[in-house]
């Protein structure tokens, strides 16, 4: 069992709404408009949500984490076509909520969160 899966099972269940952000093209120009704040983000490949990630602050912002994924292809981001984001007071907890809701709805984690 992965660490993410163990963390999901330890989290008390609360219903979670997916990120309510519009989808933006996953390219350097559009990422430049992402917020310089802590929070969570989602990556899509066309219509499939492939990854949820977080930016915890202390230098890691939604914008910097998206740029990192674009430049390195980390966590399967090389196939991402779009992204969305949400500013969060507790990005770690919000990411776990999003992952738990996705797993509840689909019976699995997003494919790039599974490894």
C-alpha positions as CSV (number, residue, x, y, z in Angstrom):
1,X,0.0,0.0,0.0
2,X,1.4,3.4,-1.0
3,X,1.9,6.2,1.6
4,X,-0.9,8.2,-0.1
5,X,-3.3,5.3,0.2
6,X,-2.4,4.9,3.9
7,X,-2.9,8.6,4.5
8,X,-6.3,8.5,2.8
9,X,-7.5,5.6,4.9
10,X,-6.4,7.5,8.1
11,X,-8.3,10.7,7.2
12,X,-11.8,10.9,8.6
13,X,-14.3,10.9,5.8
14,X,-15.7,14.3,4.8
15,X,-17.4,14.9,1.5
16,X,-15.1,17.0,-0.7
17,X,-15.9,19.1,-3.7
18,X,-13.4,18.9,-6.6
19,X,-11.3,21.9,-7.4
20,X,-13.8,24.5,-8.7
21,X,-11.2,26.3,-10.9
22,X,-11.5,26.8,-14.6
23,X,-9.1,24.7,-16.7
24,X,-6.2,26.5,-18.2
25,X,-3.8,25.3,-20.9
26,X,-0.8,23.7,-19.3
27,X,1.9,25.9,-20.8
28,X,4.4,28.5,-19.5
29,X,2.3,31.4,-20.6
30,X,-0.8,30.3,-18.7
31,X,1.2,29.1,-15.7
32,X,2.6,32.6,-15.3
33,X,-0.9,33.6,-14.4
34,X,-1.3,31.0,-11.6
35,X,-1.3,32.4,-8.0
36,X,1.9,32.8,-6.0
37,X,0.2,31.3,-3.0
38,X,0.0,27.9,-1.2
39,X,-2.8,25.6,-2.3
40,X,-3.6,22.6,-4.4
41,X,-3.7,22.0,-8.2
42,X,-5.0,19.4,-10.6
43,X,-3.6,18.3,-13.9
44,X,-5.7,16.9,-16.7
45,X,-4.8,15.0,-19.9
46,X,-7.7,16.2,-22.1
47,X,-10.8,15.2,-20.1
48,X,-9.0,12.8,-17.6
49,X,-7.9,14.1,-14.3
50,X,-4.4,12.6,-13.9
51,X,-2.9,14.2,-10.9
52,X,-3.6,16.2,-7.7
53,X,-0.7,18.1,-6.2
54,X,0.0,20.7,-3.4
55,X,2.1,23.7,-2.8
56,X,2.8,24.0,0.9
57,X,4.2,27.6,1.0
58,X,7.6,28.6,2.3
59,X,8.7,29.2,-1.3
60,X,6.5,26.6,-2.8
61,X,3.6,28.3,-4.6
62,X,0.9,27.0,-6.9
63,X,2.7,28.8,-9.7
64,X,6.2,27.4,-8.8
65,X,4.9,23.8,-8.4
66,X,3.1,24.0,-11.8
67,X,6.2,25.4,-13.5
68,X,8.3,22.6,-11.9
69,X,5.9,19.9,-13.3
70,X,5.9,21.6,-16.7
71,X,9.7,21.8,-16.9
72,X,10.5,18.3,-15.4
73,X,7.5,16.2,-16.4
74,X,7.4,15.1,-12.7
75,X,4.5,12.7,-11.8
76,X,3.5,12.2,-15.4
77,X,3.0,15.9,-16.1
78,X,4.6,15.5,-19.5
79,X,1.2,14.3,-20.8
80,X,-0.9,17.0,-19.0
81,X,-2.8,19.4,-21.3
82,X,-4.7,21.5,-18.7
83,X,-4.5,22.5,-15.1
84,X,-6.7,24.1,-12.4
85,X,-5.9,25.4,-8.9
86,X,-7.4,26.3,-5.5
87,X,-5.8,28.4,-2.8
88,X,-6.0,26.5,0.5
89,X,-5.2,27.3,4.1
90,X,-4.1,23.7,4.6
91,X,-2.9,22.3,1.3
92,X,-1.9,18.9,2.6
93,X,-5.3,18.3,4.1
94,X,-7.1,19.6,1.0
95,X,-5.0,17.4,-1.3
96,X,-5.9,14.3,0.9
97,X,-9.6,15.3,0.7
98,X,-9.5,15.6,-3.1
99,X,-7.6,12.2,-3.4
100,X,-10.1,10.5,-1.1
101,X,-13.1,11.8,-3.0
102,X,-11.6,10.8,-6.3
103,X,-10.8,7.3,-5.0
104,X,-14.4,7.0,-3.6
105,X,-15.9,8.0,-6.9
106,X,-13.5,6.0,-9.2
107,X,-12.3,3.1,-7.1
108,X,-8.7,4.2,-7.6
109,X,-6.4,7.3,-7.3
110,X,-5.6,9.5,-10.3
111,X,-3.1,7.6,-12.5
112,X,-0.2,9.9,-11.7
113,X,-0.9,9.8,-8.0
114,X,-0.8,6.0,-7.9
115,X,3.0,5.5,-8.0
